[in-house]
Amino acid sequence: MNITADNLALRLREKLGPTELEVLDESADHAGHAGSNGSAFGTHFRVRIASPLFTGKPRVARHRLVYDALQEFIDQGVHAIAIEVL
């Protein structure tokens, strides 16, 4: 499976039903850093998300929902996900 921003966004839509979502591949900004795969894509992402599932949950629980939804991608080589809960 290719690890792309579109694939991550699709998974987040399926699992969390977000009302707002933006997924950015920032891998090129991390070339040469730990976790970089040398291809400048597919390792470092920024997720900006709002979801009704976050209501009443503390920040850590909201982040856990995002990580759980994306676990398959993490297992395949995503090194970093910066999460901004809106």
PyMOL Python script that loads the backbone (N, CA, C, O; Angstrom):
from pymol import cmd

cmd.read_pdbstr("""\
ATOM      1  N   MET A   1       0.847  -1.185   0.000  1.00  0.00           N
ATOM      2  CA  MET A   1       0.000   0.000   0.000  1.00  0.00           C
ATOM      3  C   MET A   1       0.889   1.243   0.000  1.00  0.00           C
ATOM      4  O   MET A   1       1.855   1.323   0.758  1.00  0.00           O
ATOM      5  N   ASN A   2       0.559   2.201  -0.845  1.00  0.00           N
ATOM      6  CA  ASN A   2       1.265   3.474  -0.832  1.00  0.00           C
ATOM      7  C   ASN A   2       0.827   4.282   0.378  1.00  0.00           C
ATOM      8  O   ASN A   2      -0.351   4.309   0.734  1.00  0.00           O
ATOM      9  N   ILE A   3       1.774   4.924   0.988  1.00  0.00           N
ATOM     10  CA  ILE A   3       1.464   5.777   2.120  1.00  0.00           C
ATOM     11  C   ILE A   3       1.424   7.205   1.596  1.00  0.00           C
ATOM     12  O   ILE A   3       2.460   7.826   1.358  1.00  0.00           O
ATOM     13  N   THR A   4       0.203   7.714   1.421  1.00  0.00           N
ATOM     14  CA  THR A   4       0.003   9.058   0.912  1.00  0.00           C
ATOM     15  C   THR A   4      -0.939   9.823   1.829  1.00  0.00           C
ATOM     16  O   THR A   4      -1.663   9.235   2.632  1.00  0.00           O
ATOM     17  N   ALA A   5      -0.918  11.134   1.695  1.00  0.00           N
ATOM     18  CA  ALA A   5      -1.836  11.964   2.467  1.00  0.00           C
ATOM     19  C   ALA A   5      -3.284  11.592   2.140  1.00  0.00           C
ATOM     20  O   ALA A   5      -4.141  11.581   3.023  1.00  0.00           O
ATOM     21  N   ASP A   6      -3.550  11.290   0.873  1.00  0.00           N
ATOM     22  CA  ASP A   6      -4.911  10.910   0.481  1.00  0.00           C
ATOM     23  C   ASP A   6      -5.349   9.610   1.149  1.00  0.00           C
ATOM     24  O   ASP A   6      -6.500   9.484   1.567  1.00  0.00           O
ATOM     25  N   ASN A   7      -4.438   8.645   1.252  1.00  0.00           N
ATOM     26  CA  ASN A   7      -4.782   7.377   1.905  1.00  0.00           C
ATOM     27  C   ASN A   7      -5.041   7.570   3.393  1.00  0.00           C
ATOM     28  O   ASN A   7      -5.964   6.972   3.947  1.00  0.00           O
ATOM     29  N   LEU A   8      -4.230   8.402   4.042  1.00  0.00           N
ATOM     30  CA  LEU A   8      -4.462   8.689   5.455  1.00  0.00           C
ATOM     31  C   LEU A   8      -5.793   9.402   5.642  1.00  0.00           C
ATOM     32  O   LEU A   8      -6.549   9.083   6.560  1.00  0.00           O
ATOM     33  N   ALA A   9      -6.082  10.370   4.772  1.00  0.00           N
ATOM     34  CA  ALA A   9      -7.339  11.112   4.877  1.00  0.00           C
ATOM     35  C   ALA A   9      -8.533  10.182   4.694  1.00  0.00           C
ATOM     36  O   ALA A   9      -9.522  10.291   5.420  1.00  0.00           O
ATOM     37  N   LEU A  10      -8.450   9.277   3.739  1.00  0.00           N
ATOM     38  CA  LEU A  10      -9.533   8.322   3.511  1.00  0.00           C
ATOM     39  C   LEU A  10      -9.794   7.481   4.762  1.00  0.00           C
ATOM     40  O   LEU A  10     -10.942   7.298   5.167  1.00  0.00           O
ATOM     41  N   ARG A  11      -8.726   6.976   5.365  1.00  0.00           N
ATOM     42  CA  ARG A  11      -8.869   6.163   6.583  1.00  0.00           C
ATOM     43  C   ARG A  11      -9.490   6.982   7.716  1.00  0.00           C
ATOM     44  O   ARG A  11     -10.371   6.493   8.424  1.00  0.00           O
ATOM     45  N   LEU A  12      -9.038   8.214   7.888  1.00  0.00           N
ATOM     46  CA  LEU A  12      -9.586   9.059   8.952  1.00  0.00           C
ATOM     47  C   LEU A  12     -11.064   9.353   8.716  1.00  0.00           C
ATOM     48  O   LEU A  12     -11.852   9.400   9.661  1.00  0.00           O
ATOM     49  N   ARG A  13     -11.436   9.551   7.459  1.00  0.00           N
ATOM     50  CA  ARG A  13     -12.862   9.767   7.149  1.00  0.00           C
ATOM     51  C   ARG A  13     -13.682   8.524   7.491  1.00  0.00           C
ATOM     52  O   ARG A  13     -14.779   8.627   8.040  1.00  0.00           O
ATOM     53  N   GLU A  14     -13.144   7.356   7.166  1.00  0.00           N
ATOM     54  CA  GLU A  14     -13.850   6.099   7.450  1.00  0.00           C
ATOM     55  C   GLU A  14     -14.014   5.865   8.949  1.00  0.00           C
ATOM     56  O   GLU A  14     -15.086   5.470   9.408  1.00  0.00           O
ATOM     57  N   LYS A  15     -12.949   6.110   9.707  1.00  0.00           N
ATOM     58  CA  LYS A  15     -12.935   5.753  11.128  1.00  0.00           C
ATOM     59  C   LYS A  15     -13.503   6.830  12.049  1.00  0.00           C
ATOM     60  O   LYS A  15     -14.126   6.514  13.062  1.00  0.00           O
ATOM     61  N   LEU A  16     -13.288   8.113  11.700  1.00  0.00           N
ATOM     62  CA  LEU A  16     -13.615   9.180  12.648  1.00  0.00           C
ATOM     63  C   LEU A  16     -14.704  10.133  12.171  1.00  0.00           C
ATOM     64  O   LEU A  16     -15.153  10.975  12.949  1.00  0.00           O
ATOM     65  N   GLY A  17     -15.143  10.029  10.923  1.00  0.00           N
ATOM     66  CA  GLY A  17     -16.198  10.893  10.416  1.00  0.00           C
ATOM     67  C   GLY A  17     -15.954  12.366  10.688  1.00  0.00           C
ATOM     68  O   GLY A  17     -16.813  13.034  11.263  1.00  0.00           O
ATOM     69  N   PRO A  18     -14.804  12.888  10.289  1.00  0.00           N
ATOM     70  CA  PRO A  18     -14.474  14.271  10.633  1.00  0.00           C
ATOM     71  C   PRO A  18     -15.371  15.304   9.957  1.00  0.00           C
ATOM     72  O   PRO A  18     -15.865  15.097   8.848  1.00  0.00           O
ATOM     73  N   THR A  19     -15.566  16.417  10.654  1.00  0.00           N
ATOM     74  CA  THR A  19     -16.285  17.552  10.078  1.00  0.00           C
ATOM     75  C   THR A  19     -15.298  18.487   9.384  1.00  0.00           C
ATOM     76  O   THR A  19     -15.682  19.260   8.507  1.00  0.00           O
ATOM     77  N   GLU A  20     -14.051  18.418   9.770  1.00  0.00           N
ATOM     78  CA  GLU A  20     -12.969  19.148   9.113  1.00  0.00           C
ATOM     79  C   GLU A  20     -11.763  18.220   9.074  1.00  0.00           C
ATOM     80  O   GLU A  20     -11.485  17.506  10.037  1.00  0.00           O
ATOM     81  N   LEU A  21     -11.044  18.236   7.943  1.00  0.00           N
ATOM     82  CA  LEU A  21      -9.877  17.364   7.827  1.00  0.00           C
ATOM     83  C   LEU A  21      -8.908  17.916   6.790  1.00  0.00           C
ATOM     84  O   LEU A  21      -9.297  18.292   5.684  1.00  0.00           O
ATOM     85  N   GLU A  22      -7.647  17.955   7.176  1.00  0.00           N
ATOM     86  CA  GLU A  22      -6.559  18.285   6.257  1.00  0.00           C
ATOM     87  C   GLU A  22      -5.386  17.387   6.632  1.00  0.00           C
ATOM     88  O   GLU A  22      -4.986  17.329   7.795  1.00  0.00           O
ATOM     89  N   VAL A  23      -4.844  16.696   5.654  1.00  0.00           N
ATOM     90  CA  VAL A  23      -3.672  15.853   5.873  1.00  0.00           C
ATOM     91  C   VAL A  23      -2.590  16.316   4.912  1.00  0.00           C
ATOM     92  O   VAL A  23      -2.791  16.345   3.697  1.00  0.00           O
ATOM     93  N   LEU A  24      -1.443  16.678   5.466  1.00  0.00           N
ATOM     94  CA  LEU A  24      -0.323  17.172   4.672  1.00  0.00           C
ATOM     95  C   LEU A  24       0.863  16.231   4.806  1.00  0.00           C
ATOM     96  O   LEU A  24       1.198  15.801   5.910  1.00  0.00           O
ATOM     97  N   ASP A  25       1.496  15.912   3.692  1.00  0.00           N
ATOM     98  CA  ASP A  25       2.725  15.123   3.711  1.00  0.00           C
ATOM     99  C   ASP A  25       3.889  16.105   3.831  1.00  0.00           C
ATOM    100  O   ASP A  25       4.186  16.843   2.891  1.00  0.00           O
ATOM    101  N   GLU A  26       4.535  16.110   4.975  1.00  0.00           N
ATOM    102  CA  GLU A  26       5.652  17.015   5.241  1.00  0.00           C
ATOM    103  C   GLU A  26       6.991  16.290   5.177  1.00  0.00           C
ATOM    104  O   GLU A  26       7.994  16.796   5.681  1.00  0.00           O
ATOM    105  N   SER A  27       7.014  15.120   4.567  1.00  0.00           N
ATOM    106  CA  SER A  27       8.214  14.290   4.529  1.00  0.00           C
ATOM    107  C   SER A  27       9.405  14.996   3.907  1.00  0.00           C
ATOM    108  O   SER A  27      10.530  14.834   4.379  1.00  0.00           O
ATOM    109  N   ALA A  28       9.183  15.773   2.864  1.00  0.00           N
ATOM    110  CA  ALA A  28      10.285  16.467   2.190  1.00  0.00           C
ATOM    111  C   ALA A  28      10.999  17.428   3.140  1.00  0.00           C
ATOM    112  O   ALA A  28      12.198  17.671   3.003  1.00  0.00           O
ATOM    113  N   ASP A  29      10.258  17.967   4.098  1.00  0.00           N
ATOM    114  CA  ASP A  29      10.848  18.878   5.087  1.00  0.00           C
ATOM    115  C   ASP A  29      11.742  18.151   6.082  1.00  0.00           C
ATOM    116  O   ASP A  29      12.487  18.786   6.828  1.00  0.00           O
ATOM    117  N   HIS A  30      11.673  16.827   6.097  1.00  0.00           N
ATOM    118  CA  HIS A  30      12.420  16.022   7.067  1.00  0.00           C
ATOM    119  C   HIS A  30      13.462  15.123   6.412  1.00  0.00           C
ATOM    120  O   HIS A  30      13.947  14.175   7.029  1.00  0.00           O
ATOM    121  N   ALA A  31      13.802  15.420   5.175  1.00  0.00           N
ATOM    122  CA  ALA A  31      14.813  14.620   4.465  1.00  0.00           C
ATOM    123  C   ALA A  31      16.108  14.606   5.271  1.00  0.00           C
ATOM    124  O   ALA A  31      16.595  15.643   5.720  1.00  0.00           O
ATOM    125  N   GLY A  32      16.647  13.416   5.440  1.00  0.00           N
ATOM    126  CA  GLY A  32      17.875  13.260   6.206  1.00  0.00           C
ATOM    127  C   GLY A  32      17.671  13.108   7.702  1.00  0.00           C
ATOM    128  O   GLY A  32      18.621  12.813   8.428  1.00  0.00           O
ATOM    129  N   HIS A  33      16.450  13.305   8.174  1.00  0.00           N
ATOM    130  CA  HIS A  33      16.155  13.152   9.598  1.00  0.00           C
ATOM    131  C   HIS A  33      15.815  11.697   9.905  1.00  0.00           C
ATOM    132  O   HIS A  33      15.622  10.885   9.000  1.00  0.00           O
ATOM    133  N   ALA A  34      15.748  11.389  11.172  1.00  0.00           N
ATOM    134  CA  ALA A  34      15.348  10.043  11.594  1.00  0.00           C
ATOM    135  C   ALA A  34      13.981   9.705  11.010  1.00  0.00           C
ATOM    136  O   ALA A  34      13.075  10.539  11.000  1.00  0.00           O
ATOM    137  N   GLY A  35      13.845   8.499  10.533  1.00  0.00           N
ATOM    138  CA  GLY A  35      12.579   8.036  10.001  1.00  0.00           C
ATOM    139  C   GLY A  35      12.352   8.363   8.546  1.00  0.00           C
ATOM    140  O   GLY A  35      11.385   7.886   7.950  1.00  0.00           O
ATOM    141  N   SER A  36      13.224   9.168   7.957  1.00  0.00           N
ATOM    142  CA  SER A  36      13.078   9.491   6.535  1.00  0.00           C
ATOM    143  C   SER A  36      13.446   8.262   5.708  1.00  0.00           C
ATOM    144  O   SER A  36      14.386   7.540   6.041  1.00  0.00           O
ATOM    145  N   ASN A  37      12.699   8.030   4.627  1.00  0.00           N
ATOM    146  CA  ASN A  37      12.972   6.866   3.797  1.00  0.00           C
ATOM    147  C   ASN A  37      13.760   7.216   2.538  1.00  0.00           C
ATOM    148  O   ASN A  37      13.979   6.360   1.681  1.00  0.00           O
ATOM    149  N   GLY A  38      14.186   8.476   2.425  1.00  0.00           N
ATOM    150  CA  GLY A  38      14.976   8.908   1.289  1.00  0.00           C
ATOM    151  C   GLY A  38      14.167   9.252   0.056  1.00  0.00           C
ATOM    152  O   GLY A  38      14.736   9.666  -0.954  1.00  0.00           O
ATOM    153  N   SER A  39      12.856   9.091   0.112  1.00  0.00           N
ATOM    154  CA  SER A  39      12.026   9.367  -1.056  1.00  0.00           C
ATOM    155  C   SER A  39      11.311  10.708  -0.973  1.00  0.00           C
ATOM    156  O   SER A  39      10.674  11.124  -1.941  1.00  0.00           O
ATOM    157  N   ALA A  40      11.401  11.383   0.145  1.00  0.00           N
ATOM    158  CA  ALA A  40      10.767  12.689   0.385  1.00  0.00           C
ATOM    159  C   ALA A  40       9.244  12.614   0.458  1.00  0.00           C
ATOM    160  O   ALA A  40       8.572  13.637   0.329  1.00  0.00           O
ATOM    161  N   PHE A  41       8.691  11.420   0.663  1.00  0.00           N
ATOM    162  CA  PHE A  41       7.252  11.319   0.906  1.00  0.00           C
ATOM    163  C   PHE A  41       6.941  10.064   1.716  1.00  0.00           C
ATOM    164  O   PHE A  41       7.704   9.099   1.725  1.00  0.00           O
ATOM    165  N   GLY A  42       5.789  10.110   2.401  1.00  0.00           N
ATOM    166  CA  GLY A  42       5.272   8.926   3.069  1.00  0.00           C
ATOM    167  C   GLY A  42       5.763   8.629   4.466  1.00  0.00           C
ATOM    168  O   GLY A  42       5.468   7.557   4.995  1.00  0.00           O
ATOM    169  N   THR A  43       6.511   9.547   5.095  1.00  0.00           N
ATOM    170  CA  THR A  43       7.011   9.246   6.442  1.00  0.00           C
ATOM    171  C   THR A  43       6.588  10.247   7.516  1.00  0.00           C
ATOM    172  O   THR A  43       6.462   9.875   8.682  1.00  0.00           O
ATOM    173  N   HIS A  44       6.371  11.490   7.149  1.00  0.00           N
ATOM    174  CA  HIS A  44       6.046  12.545   8.115  1.00  0.00           C
ATOM    175  C   HIS A  44       4.783  13.279   7.652  1.00  0.00           C
ATOM    176  O   HIS A  44       4.740  13.819   6.546  1.00  0.00           O
ATOM    177  N   PHE A  45       3.762  13.293   8.505  1.00  0.00           N
ATOM    178  CA  PHE A  45       2.486  13.903   8.133  1.00  0.00           C
ATOM    179  C   PHE A  45       1.997  14.857   9.208  1.00  0.00           C
ATOM    180  O   PHE A  45       2.340  14.725  10.383  1.00  0.00           O
ATOM    181  N   ARG A  46       1.192  15.818   8.786  1.00  0.00           N
ATOM    182  CA  ARG A  46       0.478  16.715   9.689  1.00  0.00           C
ATOM    183  C   ARG A  46      -1.007  16.486   9.446  1.00  0.00           C
ATOM    184  O   ARG A  46      -1.467  16.511   8.304  1.00  0.00           O
ATOM    185  N   VAL A  47      -1.754  16.264  10.522  1.00  0.00           N
ATOM    186  CA  VAL A  47      -3.192  16.034  10.454  1.00  0.00           C
ATOM    187  C   VAL A  47      -3.891  17.136  11.240  1.00  0.00           C
ATOM    188  O   VAL A  47      -3.639  17.326  12.430  1.00  0.00           O
ATOM    189  N   ARG A  48      -4.762  17.848  10.561  1.00  0.00           N
ATOM    190  CA  ARG A  48      -5.635  18.833  11.213  1.00  0.00           C
ATOM    191  C   ARG A  48      -7.043  18.262  11.117  1.00  0.00           C
ATOM    192  O   ARG A  48      -7.540  18.008  10.019  1.00  0.00           O
ATOM    193  N   ILE A  49      -7.686  18.059  12.265  1.00  0.00           N
ATOM    194  CA  ILE A  49      -8.942  17.307  12.255  1.00  0.00           C
ATOM    195  C   ILE A  49      -9.895  17.769  13.354  1.00  0.00           C
ATOM    196  O   ILE A  49      -9.488  18.113  14.464  1.00  0.00           O
ATOM    197  N   ALA A  50     -11.172  17.763  13.002  1.00  0.00           N
ATOM    198  CA  ALA A  50     -12.257  17.944  13.970  1.00  0.00           C
ATOM    199  C   ALA A  50     -13.226  16.792  13.749  1.00  0.00           C
ATOM    200  O   ALA A  50     -13.537  16.447  12.609  1.00  0.00           O
ATOM    201  N   SER A  51     -13.702  16.200  14.830  1.00  0.00           N
ATOM    202  CA  SER A  51     -14.620  15.070  14.727  1.00  0.00           C
ATOM    203  C   SER A  51     -15.589  15.084  15.899  1.00  0.00           C
ATOM    204  O   SER A  51     -15.206  15.432  17.016  1.00  0.00           O
ATOM    205  N   PRO A  52     -16.838  14.712  15.656  1.00  0.00           N
ATOM    206  CA  PRO A  52     -17.784  14.590  16.770  1.00  0.00           C
ATOM    207  C   PRO A  52     -17.337  13.558  17.801  1.00  0.00           C
ATOM    208  O   PRO A  52     -17.740  13.625  18.962  1.00  0.00           O
ATOM    209  N   LEU A  53     -16.510  12.608  17.383  1.00  0.00           N
ATOM    210  CA  LEU A  53     -16.027  11.591  18.322  1.00  0.00           C
ATOM    211  C   LEU A  53     -15.089  12.169  19.374  1.00  0.00           C
ATOM    212  O   LEU A  53     -14.802  11.512  20.374  1.00  0.00           O
ATOM    213  N   PHE A  54     -14.613  13.384  19.160  1.00  0.00           N
ATOM    214  CA  PHE A  54     -13.701  14.017  20.110  1.00  0.00           C
ATOM    215  C   PHE A  54     -14.442  14.708  21.256  1.00  0.00           C
ATOM    216  O   PHE A  54     -13.834  15.053  22.269  1.00  0.00           O
ATOM    217  N   THR A  55     -15.736  14.907  21.102  1.00  0.00           N
ATOM    218  CA  THR A  55     -16.513  15.664  22.078  1.00  0.00           C
ATOM    219  C   THR A  55     -16.387  15.060  23.474  1.00  0.00           C
ATOM    220  O   THR A  55     -16.633  13.872  23.683  1.00  0.00           O
ATOM    221  N   GLY A  56     -15.998  15.908  24.421  1.00  0.00           N
ATOM    222  CA  GLY A  56     -15.886  15.496  25.812  1.00  0.00           C
ATOM    223  C   GLY A  56     -14.645  14.701  26.155  1.00  0.00           C
ATOM    224  O   GLY A  56     -14.470  14.293  27.304  1.00  0.00           O
ATOM    225  N   LYS A  57     -13.777  14.471  25.177  1.00  0.00           N
ATOM    226  CA  LYS A  57     -12.564  13.684  25.423  1.00  0.00           C
ATOM    227  C   LYS A  57     -11.363  14.609  25.634  1.00  0.00           C
ATOM    228  O   LYS A  57     -11.253  15.646  24.980  1.00  0.00           O
ATOM    229  N   PRO A  58     -10.474  14.237  26.538  1.00  0.00           N
ATOM    230  CA  PRO A  58      -9.265  15.027  26.717  1.00  0.00           C
ATOM    231  C   PRO A  58      -8.342  14.908  25.494  1.00  0.00           C
ATOM    232  O   PRO A  58      -8.501  14.008  24.669  1.00  0.00           O
ATOM    233  N   ARG A  59      -7.401  15.807  25.396  1.00  0.00           N
ATOM    234  CA  ARG A  59      -6.479  15.871  24.260  1.00  0.00           C
ATOM    235  C   ARG A  59      -5.802  14.528  23.970  1.00  0.00           C
ATOM    236  O   ARG A  59      -5.730  14.109  22.815  1.00  0.00           O
ATOM    237  N   VAL A  60      -5.318  13.868  24.987  1.00  0.00           N
ATOM    238  CA  VAL A  60      -4.617  12.596  24.801  1.00  0.00           C
ATOM    239  C   VAL A  60      -5.552  11.555  24.180  1.00  0.00           C
ATOM    240  O   VAL A  60      -5.132  10.799  23.303  1.00  0.00           O
ATOM    241  N   ALA A  61      -6.790  11.505  24.613  1.00  0.00           N
ATOM    242  CA  ALA A  61      -7.754  10.549  24.066  1.00  0.00           C
ATOM    243  C   ALA A  61      -8.071  10.870  22.606  1.00  0.00           C
ATOM    244  O   ALA A  61      -8.252   9.960  21.797  1.00  0.00           O
ATOM    245  N   ARG A  62      -8.139  12.150  22.268  1.00  0.00           N
ATOM    246  CA  ARG A  62      -8.386  12.547  20.877  1.00  0.00           C
ATOM    247  C   ARG A  62      -7.223  12.102  19.992  1.00  0.00           C
ATOM    248  O   ARG A  62      -7.430  11.551  18.911  1.00  0.00           O
ATOM    249  N   HIS A  63      -6.023  12.344  20.452  1.00  0.00           N
ATOM    250  CA  HIS A  63      -4.834  11.932  19.695  1.00  0.00           C
ATOM    251  C   HIS A  63      -4.781  10.410  19.551  1.00  0.00           C
ATOM    252  O   HIS A  63      -4.403   9.894  18.500  1.00  0.00           O
ATOM    253  N   ARG A  64      -5.159   9.701  20.605  1.00  0.00           N
ATOM    254  CA  ARG A  64      -5.161   8.240  20.553  1.00  0.00           C
ATOM    255  C   ARG A  64      -6.125   7.739  19.482  1.00  0.00           C
ATOM    256  O   ARG A  64      -5.814   6.778  18.779  1.00  0.00           O
ATOM    257  N   LEU A  65      -7.281   8.367  19.348  1.00  0.00           N
ATOM    258  CA  LEU A  65      -8.230   7.979  18.303  1.00  0.00           C
ATOM    259  C   LEU A  65      -7.599   8.122  16.913  1.00  0.00           C
ATOM    260  O   LEU A  65      -7.790   7.266  16.050  1.00  0.00           O
ATOM    261  N   VAL A  66      -6.854   9.201  16.705  1.00  0.00           N
ATOM    262  CA  VAL A  66      -6.189   9.417  15.413  1.00  0.00           C
ATOM    263  C   VAL A  66      -5.113   8.355  15.197  1.00  0.00           C
ATOM    264  O   VAL A  66      -5.050   7.738  14.133  1.00  0.00           O
ATOM    265  N   TYR A  67      -4.269   8.142  16.205  1.00  0.00           N
ATOM    266  CA  TYR A  67      -3.211   7.129  16.068  1.00  0.00           C
ATOM    267  C   TYR A  67      -3.804   5.741  15.826  1.00  0.00           C
ATOM    268  O   TYR A  67      -3.301   4.992  14.988  1.00  0.00           O
ATOM    269  N   ASP A  68      -4.854   5.398  16.544  1.00  0.00           N
ATOM    270  CA  ASP A  68      -5.479   4.085  16.363  1.00  0.00           C
ATOM    271  C   ASP A  68      -6.022   3.929  14.945  1.00  0.00           C
ATOM    272  O   ASP A  68      -5.893   2.863  14.342  1.00  0.00           O
ATOM    273  N   ALA A  69      -6.629   4.988  14.414  1.00  0.00           N
ATOM    274  CA  ALA A  69      -7.169   4.923  13.056  1.00  0.00           C
ATOM    275  C   ALA A  69      -6.066   4.742  12.016  1.00  0.00           C
ATOM    276  O   ALA A  69      -6.288   4.145  10.962  1.00  0.00           O
ATOM    277  N   LEU A  70      -4.875   5.261  12.319  1.00  0.00           N
ATOM    278  CA  LEU A  70      -3.766   5.233  11.354  1.00  0.00           C
ATOM    279  C   LEU A  70      -2.715   4.171  11.664  1.00  0.00           C
ATOM    280  O   LEU A  70      -1.650   4.164  11.046  1.00  0.00           O
ATOM    281  N   GLN A  71      -2.992   3.277  12.606  1.00  0.00           N
ATOM    282  CA  GLN A  71      -1.996   2.293  13.048  1.00  0.00           C
ATOM    283  C   GLN A  71      -1.416   1.466  11.896  1.00  0.00           C
ATOM    284  O   GLN A  71      -0.217   1.186  11.882  1.00  0.00           O
ATOM    285  N   GLU A  72      -2.237   1.080  10.952  1.00  0.00           N
ATOM    286  CA  GLU A  72      -1.744   0.289   9.818  1.00  0.00           C
ATOM    287  C   GLU A  72      -0.639   1.043   9.067  1.00  0.00           C
ATOM    288  O   GLU A  72       0.349   0.440   8.646  1.00  0.00           O
ATOM    289  N   PHE A  73      -0.804   2.343   8.901  1.00  0.00           N
ATOM    290  CA  PHE A  73       0.198   3.145   8.198  1.00  0.00           C
ATOM    291  C   PHE A  73       1.464   3.304   9.038  1.00  0.00           C
ATOM    292  O   PHE A  73       2.573   3.301   8.506  1.00  0.00           O
ATOM    293  N   ILE A  74       1.294   3.440  10.337  1.00  0.00           N
ATOM    294  CA  ILE A  74       2.446   3.523  11.240  1.00  0.00           C
ATOM    295  C   ILE A  74       3.246   2.224  11.154  1.00  0.00           C
ATOM    296  O   ILE A  74       4.476   2.250  11.107  1.00  0.00           O
ATOM    297  N   ASP A  75       2.556   1.109  11.135  1.00  0.00           N
ATOM    298  CA  ASP A  75       3.214  -0.195  11.020  1.00  0.00           C
ATOM    299  C   ASP A  75       3.975  -0.337   9.705  1.00  0.00           C
ATOM    300  O   ASP A  75       4.941  -1.095   9.619  1.00  0.00           O
ATOM    301  N   GLN A  76       3.536   0.395   8.683  1.00  0.00           N
ATOM    302  CA  GLN A  76       4.164   0.307   7.367  1.00  0.00           C
ATOM    303  C   GLN A  76       5.249   1.348   7.132  1.00  0.00           C
ATOM    304  O   GLN A  76       5.837   1.382   6.051  1.00  0.00           O
ATOM    305  N   GLY A  77       5.530   2.197   8.116  1.00  0.00           N
ATOM    306  CA  GLY A  77       6.648   3.113   7.952  1.00  0.00           C
ATOM    307  C   GLY A  77       6.409   4.580   8.197  1.00  0.00           C
ATOM    308  O   GLY A  77       7.341   5.376   8.081  1.00  0.00           O
ATOM    309  N   VAL A  78       5.183   4.973   8.534  1.00  0.00           N
ATOM    310  CA  VAL A  78       4.984   6.374   8.912  1.00  0.00           C
ATOM    311  C   VAL A  78       5.753   6.600  10.205  1.00  0.00           C
ATOM    312  O   VAL A  78       5.556   5.898  11.197  1.00  0.00           O
ATOM    313  N   HIS A  79       6.631   7.591  10.171  1.00  0.00           N
ATOM    314  CA  HIS A  79       7.506   7.846  11.313  1.00  0.00           C
ATOM    315  C   HIS A  79       6.930   8.874  12.278  1.00  0.00           C
ATOM    316  O   HIS A  79       7.090   8.756  13.493  1.00  0.00           O
ATOM    317  N   ALA A  80       6.252   9.893  11.724  1.00  0.00           N
ATOM    318  CA  ALA A  80       5.769  10.972  12.586  1.00  0.00           C
ATOM    319  C   ALA A  80       4.426  11.481  12.087  1.00  0.00           C
ATOM    320  O   ALA A  80       4.206  11.623  10.884  1.00  0.00           O
ATOM    321  N   ILE A  81       3.525  11.754  13.043  1.00  0.00           N
ATOM    322  CA  ILE A  81       2.240  12.381  12.741  1.00  0.00           C
ATOM    323  C   ILE A  81       2.055  13.520  13.725  1.00  0.00           C
ATOM    324  O   ILE A  81       1.923  13.303  14.930  1.00  0.00           O
ATOM    325  N   ALA A  82       2.047  14.736  13.198  1.00  0.00           N
ATOM    326  CA  ALA A  82       1.750  15.915  14.027  1.00  0.00           C
ATOM    327  C   ALA A  82       0.237  16.100  13.962  1.00  0.00           C
ATOM    328  O   ALA A  82      -0.326  16.261  12.880  1.00  0.00           O
ATOM    329  N   ILE A  83      -0.413  16.077  15.111  1.00  0.00           N
ATOM    330  CA  ILE A  83      -1.876  16.150  15.163  1.00  0.00           C
ATOM    331  C   ILE A  83      -2.298  17.495  15.730  1.00  0.00           C
ATOM    332  O   ILE A  83      -1.866  17.905  16.807  1.00  0.00           O
ATOM    333  N   GLU A  84      -3.154  18.167  14.972  1.00  0.00           N
ATOM    334  CA  GLU A  84      -3.780  19.410  15.434  1.00  0.00           C
ATOM    335  C   GLU A  84      -5.279  19.158  15.492  1.00  0.00           C
ATOM    336  O   GLU A  84      -5.931  19.039  14.454  1.00  0.00           O
ATOM    337  N   VAL A  85      -5.830  19.076  16.698  1.00  0.00           N
ATOM    338  CA  VAL A  85      -7.257  18.867  16.869  1.00  0.00           C
ATOM    339  C   VAL A  85      -7.927  20.227  16.829  1.00  0.00           C
ATOM    340  O   VAL A  85      -7.582  21.128  17.593  1.00  0.00           O
ATOM    341  N   LEU A  86      -8.894  20.364  15.923  1.00  0.00           N
ATOM    342  CA  LEU A  86      -9.596  21.647  15.750  1.00  0.00           C
ATOM    343  C   LEU A  86     -10.843  21.692  16.587  1.00  0.00           C
ATOM    344  O   LEU A  86     -11.562  22.692  16.571  1.00  0.00           O
TER     345      LEU A  86
END
""", "prot")
cmd.dss("prot")
cmd.show_as("cartoon", "prot")
cmd.util.cbc("prot")
cmd.orient("prot")
